[in-house]
């Protein structure tokens, strides 16, 4: 089993400790594991908790959690559907669209839209789904029947090897925004965003904005931050852009021009590998986590409290 964070290793040690205690074997090993478990809880306990914070209106430490089946272990993008309070989702490397019901036990529906590839994010606009590939290509998918999908492909022609993980909907300007994770035109202090016009079905000839990573460093009080965003969405209740970075375990709140205004450190145990983000019309925040080889993938749901 791959263990990709120190916190995950601690949880693994604790689980193994209880297993060996139950079996009544390897007492010396159990004692060593006990010591390691206490060291882990000491390292990642209350003195780290004080660094955690939340945007106004949310408590990012108390979500409702929906566990996902194993075939969604690599859930990479989600989109809310208010008509029946469900979530559409995609899985990295599998060209299936899934529908997950949040308020009842109706099972999970699915539709095939493409062969396997590196699918990173999902946006729903009316009856059309837009799927982002890591190269910067957008697939437009519309289902006529359960077994029939109309598919169009739009590729960003920016030269060089570019990597994207984020696609979100700018409803006011009727466009989709792709945010770079690692693009050749950027340096260590910048991340560019590209717009896809939903009226002309064309990309902007140059970045529509650039995030200055040094501003994030200033807000964090930290230097040399490797900010690699993995999910983003515009909050309809506040108009702010929420951007999450899995590698840093931070949530950035920015204006719609990409200027960072707040940075919130998030709980590494809750946010194993956040790759998808969406909002309900009322501002409730939904974040999807890949399984990260530890436990099940999930969707975290945070209610928006205007008075908080």
Beta strands, then each sheet from edge to edge (+ up, - down):
strand 1: 64-67
strand 2: 75-81
strand 3: 86-91
strand 4: 94-101
strand 5: 108-112
strand 6: 119-125
strand 7: 128-133
strand 8: 137-145
strand 9: 148-155
strand 10: 163-170
strand 11: 175-182
strand 12: 190-197
strand 13: 202-203
strand 14: 209-212
strand 15: 231-234
strand 16: 241-245
strand 17: 250-254
strand 18: 260-265
strand 19: 274-279
strand 20: 285-289
strand 21: 298-302
sheet 1: 1+ 21- 20+ 19-
sheet 2: 2+ 3- 4+ 5-
sheet 3: 6+ 7- 8+ 9-
sheet 4: 10+ 11- 12+ 13-
sheet 5: 10+ 11- 12+ 14-
sheet 6: 15+ 16- 17+ 18-
end
